[in-house]
Amino acid sequence: MKKSLYELGELPPVGYVPRKMLASVIRPDRYGEPIDAFREEIVDVPGIGPNEVLVYVMAAGINFNNVWAARGKPLDVIAARRKRGAAEDFHIGGSEGSGIVWAVGDRVDHVAVGDSVVLSSCLWDESAHDIRMGADPMTSSSQSVWGYEENFGSFAQFTVVQDYQCHPKPARLSWAEAAAFILTGATAYRQLLGWHPNVVRPGDPVLIWGGAGGLGSMAIQIARAYGGQPVAVVSSAERATYCAKLGAVGAVDRREFSHWGRLPDIGDETAMAAWFGEVRRFGARYWEALGAKRAPRIVLEHSGQDTIPTSIYLCDNAGMVVICGGTTGYNADIDLRYLWMRQKRLQGSHFANLQQCRAITELVSTGDIDPCLSQVGAFADIGKMHQLMCDNEQPPGNMAVLVNGGPS
């Protein structure tokens, strides 16, 4: 008998879309700590348009953007959408996932009902003027993040995505593994291979901040796959060991240094001398980890405020610091002399285009890159797992939750 609502893991009849679904929901009156912000609620199953796909979600990845959504800052995503005319006064997060195609719009032709798919996280308007003029969709003014800036992400029994967000699920992966690699993996792939001529080449030293995290664990493997020599920055001996198993040639423990944060005023000679002492000591430790006195050709950044001064100083002449976030803050100071006189590049990078998503999916499918899934939670654990990430207490690698899915 057809029902309006099914339990988690209970499969509706093929082709039947129920009216209601269970979702992990954030509302403005619960903004704050993630463990309190997420609540399970029953909401309407969203409809689909001509180019859209309804996916029965098997598993969902956990990422830092929904820590921000839970806090309501630095962006109140619900208020921002309401300002644009959205009707919903709630947020369903989740910016990556895996599942089964359940229904497709009239214009969808490259995925079909029943396909097993991995879901990538960015949306854009394919008819946007800048895209029609040849822009990379990730640089389009129409680009936004599904499950963060846009609603109805993967933390629900069903989700709606654009057809181009669907990628073939690697057959060797479990649902949870498939849900947890594409956001960090494709982001790292674009950072390391998307900004010519500053791409990883055989023998290139690469410095990777947060090497044991989701992004860092993927970056280490990608750098090694393309012949690079990655050095990871970590916060414990255990995390250094984890990075070595992934292919890092060495690691630097950031707890041994005290110069983190914004750059001192250049006119303060005492403060600058202290800062230079620490950054040079960090550089010497990096050389030791690398096994050679060579500056990193690429520095993979995402921490921002605390580390950008060090990254710019250490980066090789004509090298690149490439950044995809600012988890320690957005006010990042640099000494411009090192940027222009040594012709270094400070490059912003945001997720990945379709070619880059498919490239990382293929690397994972062939076994060249491991998803680094470290923890799998139940649907009820979504708030708890975001709290671990908020408190920097998550295990190394990537995390996921099972939604409708089982172990395979």
PATI-461643 format. One record per residue (C-alpha): residue in one letter; y, x, z. Coordinates in steps of 0.2 Angstrom, whole numbers, plus 5000, padded with zeros to 4 digits. Last residue first. Example, Ala and Ser with C-alpha at 12.3 -4.5 7.8 and 13.67 -1.06 7.14 Angstrom:
S499550685036A497850625039
This chain:
S499451345004P499651325023G500251145023G501751065016N502850915019V504251015028L503551185033V504851305039A505351475033M505951645039N506251805030G506151985035P506252065052P506051945067Q507551835072E508551875087N510251905079D510951755090C511351655075M509751695067L508751645082Q509851485083H509451445065M507551455070K507851335084G508851205074I507451205060D506051205073A505551015071F505051045053A503751165060G504051355059V503451505049Q503951675054S503951845045L503951805027C504251975018P504251895001D503352044994I503952124978D502852214965G501552074967T501652004950S502351844955V503651924967L504252034952E504251874941T505251774953I506451914955A506751914936R506851724935C508251724948Q509151864939Q509051774922L509651614930N511151684938A511251764955F511951754973H513751804975S514251984972G515952064976Q516152244970L517152384979R517052534966K517452714969Q518652814959R518752964971M520652954971W520652764970L519452714983Y519552854995R521452844995L521352664998D520852685016I519852525019D519952385031A518852225031N519552065038Y518151945034G517051955050T515352025056T514351915044G515451955029G514451915014C513851974996I514552154996V514352294983V514952464987M514952564971G514852744966A516152834955N516252974969D514852934981C514952804995L515152875013Y517052825015I516952655007S515352605017T516052675034P517652565032I516652415026T515552415042D516252305056Q517252195044G515852165031S514052135036H513452105019E513452275010L512252364999V512952544996I512652614979R512752794973P512352844991A513053024995R511853164993K511553305006A509653285006G508153215016L508753035016A508653015034E509453175038W510853145026Y511152975034R511253055051A512553175044G513553025037F513452945054R514153095062R515553105049V515852915053E515952955072G517153105071F518253015058W518452875070A518952985085A520153085074M520852915068A521152855085T522053015090E523053025074D523752845076G524652845059I523152785050D523052635061P521252615066L519952545054R519252375059G517552365067W516152495071H516552665077S515352675091F513752755085E511952775091R511652585090R511752595071D510052665070V509852755053A508352745043G507252845031V506352845014A506352655014G504752585005L504352425014K503252515027A504752625031C505852465034Y504652405047T504652575056A506552565056R506452395063E505352455077A506452595081S507852475083S509552415076V509352465058V510252545043A509052575029V509052725017P508352675000Q507952814987G507952724970G506552724957Y506752544951A505352474961R506052574976A507752484975I506952314973Q505852344989I507252404999A508352264993M507052134998S506952195016G508852205017L509152025012G507951955024G508352075038A507552245041G508752345031G510352265039W511452385029I510652465014L511152635008V510552684991P510152864985D509752864966G508152954961P507752834947R509252724943V509952574953V511452494944N513252544944P513552544925H513352404926W513452274940G511952164940L510552284945L510752314964Q511852174969R511052054957Y509352094963A509952084982T510551904979A508951854969G507851914983T508851844998L508951674990I507251684981F506151744994A505851605007A505151445000A503751534990E503051615006A503051445014W502151355000S500851495000L501051624986R499851684973A500251544961P502051604959K503051444959P503951414942H505851404944C506851244947Q508651264949Y508951234930D508451054932Q509851014944V509250974962V508850824972T507850844988F506450744996Q505550765013A507150845020F507851015025S507851065007G509651025003F510450855001N512350905002E513351024992E514451165000Y512851215010G511251135004W511651184986V513051314985S514451294972Q514951354955S516251254945S517551394945S516251494935T515851664941M513951624945P513851534928D514151704919A515651664908G515451634889M516851524884R515751364887I515451434905D517351444907H517651274900A516351184912S515051094902E513651174912D514351124928W513751244942L512451234956C511751374966S510251384978S508651414969L507151304971V505351364968V504251244959S502551164958D502451044943G501850864946V503150774937A503750884923V504951034921H505751104905D506250934898V507550854909R508750734899D508050564906G508050624924V506450684933A505350624947W504150704960V504250894955I503250974969G503951084982S504751254987G506351294995E508051364995S509751315001G509351205016G510651095023I510750905025H512550865031F513250705037D514750585034E514050545017A515250455005A515850604995G517650594988R518250774987K519050765004R517350695011R516550855003A517650975013A517550865029I515650885028V515651065024D516851115039L517051295033P517251445045K516651345054G515751175057R514551275069A513051195061A513651235043W513951415048V512151435055N511751345038N512451485028F511351605038N509751565029I508051485033G506951445019A506151275016A504351215013M503451075004V504850974998Y504450824986V505750864972L506850744963V507550824947E509250804939N509850814921P510050624919G510550584936I509450564952G509450454967P509550514985V508150454997D509050355011V509150435028I507950435044E508550565056E507950725064R509350825073F510150985069A511751035079D510951065096I509951225091P511251275079E512551295093G514151195089Y514551045078R513650895085D515050765083P515250825065R513450775060I512050895055V510350815049S508550875048A507850745036L506550605036M506550495020K506950315015R506850214999P505150284993V504950354976Y503250304968G502750414953V501150474961P500750364976P501650434992L500950595000E500950595019G501450775024L502950715035E502650525038Y503150405024L504550285023S504850125012K502950095010K501750074995M500050005000
